[in-house]
Amino acid sequence: MTKNIAAPAPASSSFTMSKVTRGHSQGVNRRPRFWTIATVLTLALGSATSAFAQGLPPQKPNPTAPLLPPRPQQPVPKRVAPPPAPPAALPSLGQTDPRAPVAAPPQGPTVEEKAMRGVVVVERAGQIIGLGTALSGDGRILTALSPLGSGNDIDVRFADGKVVRAKLGHHDRMWDLALLVPQTGKWTEGLTASTRDPVRPDAVIRSYTASRGKVAPGAMVIRGRRTLLGADDVELPNALELGSRVSPLDLGSPIIDEDGRVVSLLVRGCSPNEGRPCTPVAFGVPINAIRSFLKTVPATAVPPSAWLGIEGIADVATVVKGVRVQAVQPNSPAAEAKLVGGDATASDMIVAVAGVPVTTPESLGEAIRARAVGEKVSLLLFGQGKYREVTVVLRQTPDPRTASEQSAVPAELPALGEPGSRSPGSPKPDLMGERH
């Protein structure tokens, strides 16, 4: 019997079949991995594209993270505008609106308003006849002569509304200048003279006008200097020619510069015409002419002296010293305040005037003369072993000769552009000079 025995395959054939078999197995095993990697790459590419579209940096895929199905996109909710706010209620009366802009704080007074404290209104029988300039630290008033006319019933109204009777103390018909002396009170907020040239191109000049009893500043134009005619056809050199209209009621007003200092005074003169009568015009008195006028003020043109009405001596008590009252004149301010005179056992001793100690009759007299007529002043008294305080209203001395004994305040003003000076022995600065 013949046996069919298969011949063994050659080694090369066996090797080939094993290799094919392994290759098929590996190919089958690699297919899931390939699709897994392809799916991951597809999801990563989609997320990167979405992130780029949203402007965000792409996120790196995490191979180890579990694969989740994509989330369905939720619809974006629409934004609903809030309802409009109800209109704000108007503030009630007396309340401020918080939405209103904050107003700027009020500014201080201007130069013209400050200088207006030294401008006075000159009146007669309650009617305005002109303006005037109070001299700084002096109390007397510089004004124009022509509006005063005849008569001496002149009143001056100061910036605080107080009306005081005044008398004509000095005048100059050529330059139309007058000096009024108030009979009560002493106005200290006066004006001073300027050293600036009012005709320079960059000058800012102001003056004042009286309207319905009130004083208001206004612009003034000065064209230049020329020669005009004063009283008795006397020539007035270097008079300031004005380019602004001036009311007759504004005569006597000061003309001030940018600093509020006086460069001139409004007065009346006459403009010469060839072969014809001169034309009345208003002009400005140069400051040098004003200074010359003030230097000629007589000794009698001074404010009346204040009067207390006592006779006393220096005395020292056990605890205090002052002026012992020896006698009190009848109908005097001291008598009205019930001061007691006589011997040391019953009389009063004046210890202080307005808080300032006085120890001699001379110091008491200086303290009283420094006050104005009509002014109220307090006196500290010591008598009968105790202190008391009284108030007296000072009056003018009944003896008119005492006023002539008082020397006038000199008015030595420097020329325009020159420094101020005072002569030796001058008790006070000049009337319109600058304060140094």
Residue pairs with C-beta under 8 A, 6 or more apart in sequence:
39 67
40 61
40 63
40 67
41 61
43 61
43 67
44 60
44 61
47 58
47 59
47 61
48 58
48 59
51 57
51 58
51 59
52 58
88 99
90 97
91 97
111 206
111 256
111 258
111 259
111 260
112 206
112 217
112 256
112 260
113 217
114 260
115 191
115 206
115 217
115 254
115 256
115 260
116 159
116 208
116 215
116 217
117 159
117 189
118 133
118 134
118 136
118 159
118 189
118 190
118 191
118 254
119 131
119 132
119 133
119 134
119 159
119 191
119 208
119 215
119 253
119 254
120 131
120 132
120 133
120 134
120 141
120 156
120 157
120 158
120 159
120 187
121 128
121 131
121 132
121 156
121 157
121 210
121 213
121 215
122 128
122 129
122 130
122 131
122 132
122 141
122 143
122 147
122 148
122 154
122 155
122 156
122 180
122 252
123 129
123 154
123 155
123 156
123 157
123 163
124 151
124 153
124 154
124 155
125 153
126 155
128 210
128 213
128 249
129 147
129 148
129 149
129 249
130 143
130 144
130 147
130 148
130 210
130 248
130 249
130 250
130 251
130 252
130 253
131 143
131 208
131 210
131 215
131 249
131 250
131 251
131 252
131 253
131 266
132 141
132 142
132 143
132 156
132 180
132 252
133 141
133 142
133 143
133 190
133 191
133 252
133 253
133 254
133 262
133 265
134 140
134 141
134 158
134 187
134 189
134 190
134 191
135 141
135 142
135 190
135 191
135 431
135 432
136 188
136 189
136 190
136 191
136 192
136 431
136 432
136 435
137 188
137 190
137 428
137 429
137 435
138 190
138 409
138 428
138 431
139 182
139 185
139 186
139 187
139 188
139 190
139 303
139 372
140 169
140 179
140 180
140 181
140 182
140 301
140 303
140 431
141 156
141 166
141 179
141 180
141 181
141 182
142 177
142 178
142 179
142 180
142 252
142 265
142 290
142 294
142 432
143 177
143 178
143 179
143 180
143 251
143 252
143 265
144 176
144 177
144 178
144 251
144 252
144 265
144 266
144 267
144 268
145 171
145 172
145 173
145 176
145 177
145 178
145 267
146 176
146 251
146 267
146 268
147 248
147 249
147 251
147 252
148 154
148 168
148 178
152 167
152 168
154 165
154 166
154 167
154 168
154 180
155 163
155 164
155 165
155 166
156 163
156 164
156 166
156 180
156 182
157 163
158 164
158 185
158 187
159 189
159 215
162 185
164 182
164 183
164 184
164 185
165 182
165 183
165 184
166 180
166 181
166 182
166 183
167 180
167 181
167 183
168 178
168 179
168 180
168 181
169 179
169 180
169 181
169 297
169 298
169 300
169 301
169 302
170 178
170 179
170 293
170 296
170 297
170 298
170 301
171 177
171 178
171 179
172 178
172 293
172 296
173 230
173 231
173 232
174 230
174 231
174 232
174 234
174 236
175 230
175 236
175 267
175 285
175 289
175 293
176 230
176 231
176 267
176 268
176 269
176 285
177 265
177 267
177 285
177 289
177 290
177 293
179 293
179 294
179 297
179 301
181 301
181 302
181 303
182 303
183 303
183 304
183 373
183 396
184 304
184 372
184 373
184 374
184 396
185 372
185 373
185 374
185 375
186 303
186 371
186 372
186 375
191 254
191 256
191 260
191 261
191 262
191 432
192 261
192 262
192 432
192 433
192 434
192 435
193 261
193 262
193 287
193 290
193 291
193 413
193 432
193 433
193 434
194 256
194 257
194 259
194 261
194 262
194 263
194 287
195 261
195 414
195 416
195 417
195 418
195 434
196 203
196 257
196 258
196 259
196 261
196 263
197 203
197 416
197 417
198 205
198 222
198 240
198 255
198 257
198 263
198 264
198 284
199 222
199 224
199 225
199 240
203 222
203 257
203 258
204 257
204 258
205 219
205 220
205 221
205 222
205 255
205 256
205 257
205 263
206 217
206 218
206 219
206 220
206 255
206 256
207 217
207 218
207 219
207 220
207 244
207 246
207 250
207 253
207 254
207 255
207 256
207 266
208 215
208 216
208 217
208 218
208 250
208 253
208 254
209 215
209 216
209 218
209 247
209 249
209 250
209 253
210 247
210 249
210 250
218 244
219 244
220 242
220 244
220 255
221 242
221 243
221 244
222 240
222 241
222 242
222 243
222 255
222 264
222 284
223 241
223 242
223 243
224 240
224 241
225 238
225 239
225 240
225 241
225 286
226 239
226 241
227 235
227 236
227 237
227 238
227 239
227 272
228 235
228 236
228 239
228 269
228 270
228 271
228 272
228 281
228 283
229 235
229 236
229 269
229 270
229 271
229 272
229 278
230 236
230 269
230 270
233 270
233 278
236 269
236 283
236 289
238 286
238 288
238 289
239 269
239 283
239 284
239 285
239 286
240 255
240 264
240 283
240 284
240 285
240 286
241 283
242 281
242 282
242 283
242 284
246 266
246 282
250 266
251 266
251 267
251 268
251 282
252 265
252 266
252 267
253 265
253 266
254 262
254 264
254 265
254 266
255 262
255 263
255 264
255 265
255 266
255 284
256 262
256 263
257 263
261 434
262 287
262 290
262 432
263 284
263 287
264 284
264 285
264 286
264 287
264 290
265 284
265 285
265 290
266 282
266 283
266 284
267 282
267 283
267 284
267 285
268 280
268 281
268 282
268 283
269 280
269 281
269 282
269 283
270 278
270 279
270 280
270 281
271 278
271 279
271 280
271 281
272 278
273 279
286 416
287 413
287 416
288 415
288 416
290 413
290 432
291 411
291 413
291 414
291 415
291 430
291 432
294 411
294 413
294 430
294 431
294 432
295 410
295 411
295 412
295 413
297 408
297 409
297 411
298 408
299 404
299 406
299 407
299 408
300 403
300 404
300 408
301 408
302 403
302 406
302 408
302 409
303 372
303 373
304 373
304 396
304 397
304 403
305 369
305 373
305 396
305 397
305 402
305 403
305 406
306 368
306 369
306 371
306 372
306 373
306 375
306 394
306 395
306 396
306 397
307 332
307 333
307 368
307 373
307 394
307 395
307 396
307 397
307 398
308 332
308 333
308 334
308 364
308 368
308 392
308 394
309 328
309 329
309 331
309 332
309 333
309 334
309 335
310 325
310 326
310 327
310 328
310 329
310 332
310 334
310 339
310 341
310 350
311 325
311 326
311 327
311 329
311 341
312 323
312 324
312 325
312 326
312 350
312 361
312 364
313 323
313 324
313 326
313 361
314 321
314 322
314 323
314 324
314 359
314 360
314 361
315 321
315 322
315 323
315 324
315 344
315 349
317 349
317 382
320 349
320 351
320 382
321 351
321 359
322 349
322 350
322 351
322 352
322 357
322 358
322 359
322 382
323 349
323 350
323 358
323 359
323 360
323 361
323 364
324 344
324 347
324 348
324 349
325 334
325 339
325 340
325 341
325 342
325 347
325 348
325 349
325 350
326 341
326 342
326 347
327 341
328 334
328 335
328 339
328 340
328 341
329 335
332 395
333 392
333 393
333 394
333 395
334 392
336 392
336 393
337 379
337 390
337 391
337 392
338 390
339 348
339 350
339 379
339 381
339 390
340 346
340 347
340 348
340 383
341 347
341 348
346 383
346 384
347 383
348 381
348 382
348 383
349 381
349 382
349 383
350 358
350 364
350 379
350 380
350 381
351 357
351 358
351 380
351 381
351 382
351 387
352 358
352 379
352 380
353 364
353 367
353 368
353 377
353 378
353 379
353 380
354 367
354 377
354 378
355 378
355 380
356 367
358 364
358 367
368 377
368 394
371 377
371 394
372 394
373 394
373 395
373 396
374 393
374 394
374 395
375 393
375 394
376 391
376 392
376 393
376 394
377 391
377 392
377 394
378 389
378 390
378 391
379 389
379 390
379 391
379 392
380 387
380 389
381 387
381 388
381 389
381 390
397 403
407 427
409 427
409 428
409 431
410 422
410 423
410 426
410 428
410 430
411 430
411 431
411 432
412 421
412 422
412 423
412 426
412 430
412 433
413 420
413 430
413 431
413 432
413 433
414 420
414 421
414 433
420 429
420 430
420 433
420 434
420 436
422 429
422 430
429 435
